[in-house]
Amino acid sequence: MFGLFLRKKEVEKIKEDTKRSFESVKKDMNAISGWIKHLDSEKNLHKKEINELKEFLSSIREELDEVKNFILMMGELKIKQKPKQVFNKQTGVYGVQTGVQTGVQTLNLEQFSTSEKAIIWYLLNSDLKLSYDDLAVMLGKQKSTIRGQVNVIKQKGDIIRESIEKNGKKRLYIPENIKEKLLKKQKVRVKKTKKLVK
């Protein structure tokens, strides 16, 4: 009889121990679940911060490209110094060419670099207004480089115009009257003069 009573106590003890074990396992699982949620939220936070840093670095890169273009432009301006004047020296001239005073003369394409001419060429041959992104893709350059070159073109001559769409995107174009002037050949007139005698 005592044996049966002792066995019942042992079974009850085993049940209690098993119940405690399952409860501690459940607590551990809840703690692990909490850690997983915490680590997941940290991962998302870090991912967001990394994306913000990438955007910031990208904007810095664009600004640096603009600064480089500006420095290059300033360097080119320093190189182009006024030619030295030679006094007390004349050479004989048979004919002097002078351009006819037309609107075309102010739009001389020779003043532009090859890459600037490429931008003008694309805008001349397009019926659409092109964005900086469009030109960057067409010419295989960075958007910031194109922006710098367009600014240089605007400084050299009033050729390119800019319009802003409702979404804020800038589009570039050359007005029809300027296109016509650029596509016409410049007229040249030859003035006859007598040969100068020393």
Contacts in CASP RR format, 6 or more apart in sequence:
PFRMAT RR
TARGET T0000
AUTHOR 0000-0000-0000
METHOD contacts of the structure
MODEL  1
MFGLFLRKKEVEKIKEDTKRSFESVKKDMNAISGWIKHLDSEKNLHKKEI
NELKEFLSSIREELDEVKNFILMMGELKIKQKPKQVFNKQTGVYGVQTGV
QTGVQTLNLEQFSTSEKAIIWYLLNSDLKLSYDDLAVMLGKQKSTIRGQV
NVIKQKGDIIRESIEKNGKKRLYIPENIKEKLLKKQKVRVKKTKKLVK
61 144 0 8 1.000
62 142 0 8 1.000
62 143 0 8 1.000
62 144 0 8 1.000
63 144 0 8 1.000
65 142 0 8 1.000
65 144 0 8 1.000
65 145 0 8 1.000
66 144 0 8 1.000
66 147 0 8 1.000
66 148 0 8 1.000
69 144 0 8 1.000
69 145 0 8 1.000
69 148 0 8 1.000
69 149 0 8 1.000
69 151 0 8 1.000
69 152 0 8 1.000
70 148 0 8 1.000
73 152 0 8 1.000
90 196 0 8 1.000
90 198 0 8 1.000
91 196 0 8 1.000
92 195 0 8 1.000
92 196 0 8 1.000
93 193 0 8 1.000
93 195 0 8 1.000
93 196 0 8 1.000
94 192 0 8 1.000
94 193 0 8 1.000
94 195 0 8 1.000
95 190 0 8 1.000
95 191 0 8 1.000
95 192 0 8 1.000
95 193 0 8 1.000
96 190 0 8 1.000
96 191 0 8 1.000
96 193 0 8 1.000
97 188 0 8 1.000
97 189 0 8 1.000
97 190 0 8 1.000
97 191 0 8 1.000
98 188 0 8 1.000
98 189 0 8 1.000
98 191 0 8 1.000
99 105 0 8 1.000
99 186 0 8 1.000
99 187 0 8 1.000
99 188 0 8 1.000
99 189 0 8 1.000
100 186 0 8 1.000
100 187 0 8 1.000
100 188 0 8 1.000
100 189 0 8 1.000
102 186 0 8 1.000
102 187 0 8 1.000
103 181 0 8 1.000
104 181 0 8 1.000
104 182 0 8 1.000
104 184 0 8 1.000
104 186 0 8 1.000
104 187 0 8 1.000
105 186 0 8 1.000
106 157 0 8 1.000
107 157 0 8 1.000
107 159 0 8 1.000
107 178 0 8 1.000
107 181 0 8 1.000
107 182 0 8 1.000
108 186 0 8 1.000
109 117 0 8 1.000
109 120 0 8 1.000
109 182 0 8 1.000
111 156 0 8 1.000
111 157 0 8 1.000
112 120 0 8 1.000
112 153 0 8 1.000
112 156 0 8 1.000
115 139 0 8 1.000
115 141 0 8 1.000
115 149 0 8 1.000
116 149 0 8 1.000
116 152 0 8 1.000
116 153 0 8 1.000
116 156 0 8 1.000
118 139 0 8 1.000
119 135 0 8 1.000
119 139 0 8 1.000
119 146 0 8 1.000
119 149 0 8 1.000
119 150 0 8 1.000
119 153 0 8 1.000
119 160 0 8 1.000
120 153 0 8 1.000
120 159 0 8 1.000
120 160 0 8 1.000
120 174 0 8 1.000
120 182 0 8 1.000
122 130 0 8 1.000
122 135 0 8 1.000
122 138 0 8 1.000
122 139 0 8 1.000
123 130 0 8 1.000
123 160 0 8 1.000
123 172 0 8 1.000
123 173 0 8 1.000
123 174 0 8 1.000
124 174 0 8 1.000
124 179 0 8 1.000
124 182 0 8 1.000
124 183 0 8 1.000
126 173 0 8 1.000
129 163 0 8 1.000
129 171 0 8 1.000
129 172 0 8 1.000
129 173 0 8 1.000
130 138 0 8 1.000
130 171 0 8 1.000
130 172 0 8 1.000
130 173 0 8 1.000
131 169 0 8 1.000
131 170 0 8 1.000
131 171 0 8 1.000
131 172 0 8 1.000
132 143 0 8 1.000
132 146 0 8 1.000
132 147 0 8 1.000
132 150 0 8 1.000
132 170 0 8 1.000
132 172 0 8 1.000
133 143 0 8 1.000
135 141 0 8 1.000
135 146 0 8 1.000
135 150 0 8 1.000
135 172 0 8 1.000
136 142 0 8 1.000
136 143 0 8 1.000
136 145 0 8 1.000
136 146 0 8 1.000
139 146 0 8 1.000
150 160 0 8 1.000
150 172 0 8 1.000
153 159 0 8 1.000
153 160 0 8 1.000
154 160 0 8 1.000
158 178 0 8 1.000
159 174 0 8 1.000
159 178 0 8 1.000
159 182 0 8 1.000
160 172 0 8 1.000
160 173 0 8 1.000
160 174 0 8 1.000
161 172 0 8 1.000
161 173 0 8 1.000
161 174 0 8 1.000
161 175 0 8 1.000
162 170 0 8 1.000
162 171 0 8 1.000
162 172 0 8 1.000
163 170 0 8 1.000
163 171 0 8 1.000
163 173 0 8 1.000
164 170 0 8 1.000
164 171 0 8 1.000
165 171 0 8 1.000
174 182 0 8 1.000
END
